[in-house]
Amino acid sequence: MAQIGEIYNYYEILVNDYINALELPTTKDDDYLTDLTCLALNQLPAYYIRFGVDMHYFTSDEKKKEMEDRVIFAVSSAINWLDKKEHQRHN
C-alpha cells in the first residue's frame, strides 16, 4: 500500500505557485492565503502524482496548459469572492 506522504495532489503545487507568482504573500495575511488556497482547490479536481518528474514525462503539454488555465480561473474566482465586501473579515 502506498504511503500518504509519498503522493501529492499536483494542483496544490500549481495553486501555491500561482499565488506566489501573484506576490499575494507580500500583501495578504496567512488567514486570507489559507482561505484562498482552500477555495481555489475546491474548484479543481484532484490530480495525484508521486514524483514531479511524472508530470514532465507522462503529461502532455496540452494537459499541462489546461491545468494551468484551470488554476488561473480558480484562484481568480476565489480572490473575487474573498474580496467582496460581504466576505471580508472585520477585526
C-alpha positions in Angstrom: 0.0 0.0 0.0 1.2 3.5 -0.9 2.2 5.8 1.9 0.2 9.0 2.0 3.3 11.1 2.3 4.5 9.7 -1.0 1.7 11.0 -3.2 0.7 14.6 -3.9 -2.2 16.5 -5.5 -0.4 18.3 -8.2 -3.0 21.1 -8.2 -1.8 22.0 -4.7 1.6 22.8 -6.2 0.2 24.7 -9.1 -2.1 26.8 -6.9 0.7 27.6 -4.4 3.0 28.6 -7.3 0.4 30.8 -8.9 -0.4 32.6 -5.6 3.3 33.2 -5.1 3.6 34.5 -8.7 0.9 37.0 -7.9 3.0 38.0 -4.9 0.0 37.7 -2.6 2.0 36.5 0.4 3.6 40.0 0.5 0.2 41.8 0.7 -2.2 39.3 2.3 -2.2 37.6 5.7 -2.0 33.9 6.4 -5.8 33.5 7.0 -6.5 35.1 3.7 -4.0 32.9 1.9 -5.3 29.8 3.5 -8.9 30.6 2.6 -7.8 31.5 -0.9 -6.0 28.1 -1.3 -9.0 26.1 0.0 -11.5 28.0 -2.2 -9.3 27.5 -5.3 -8.6 23.9 -4.6 -12.2 23.1 -4.0 -12.9 24.2 -7.6 -10.3 21.8 -9.0 -10.1 18.1 -9.4 -7.5 16.0 -7.7 -4.5 15.0 -9.8 -2.3 12.8 -7.8 1.4 12.2 -8.6 4.2 10.6 -6.8 7.1 12.4 -8.3 7.4 15.8 -10.1 9.1 14.0 -12.9 5.9 12.2 -13.6 4.4 15.4 -14.8 7.2 16.0 -17.1 7.2 12.7 -18.8 3.6 11.5 -18.6 1.5 14.6 -19.1 1.1 16.2 -22.5 1.8 19.9 -23.0 -1.9 20.4 -23.8 -2.9 18.8 -20.4 -0.4 21.0 -18.5 -1.7 24.1 -20.2 -5.3 23.1 -19.4 -4.3 22.6 -15.8 -2.6 26.0 -15.6 -5.6 27.7 -17.1 -7.9 26.0 -14.6 -5.7 27.2 -11.8 -5.7 30.8 -13.0 -9.5 30.7 -13.2 -9.9 29.0 -9.8 -7.6 31.4 -8.0 -9.1 34.5 -9.7 -12.6 33.3 -8.8 -11.5 32.8 -5.2 -9.9 36.2 -5.0 -13.0 37.8 -6.4 -15.2 36.0 -3.8 -12.9 36.8 -0.9 -12.5 40.5 -1.8 -16.3 41.1 -1.9 -17.2 43.4 1.0 -19.7 40.9 2.5 -17.0 38.2 2.7 -14.3 40.4 4.3 -13.3 39.8 7.9 -13.9 42.7 10.3 -11.4 42.7 13.2 
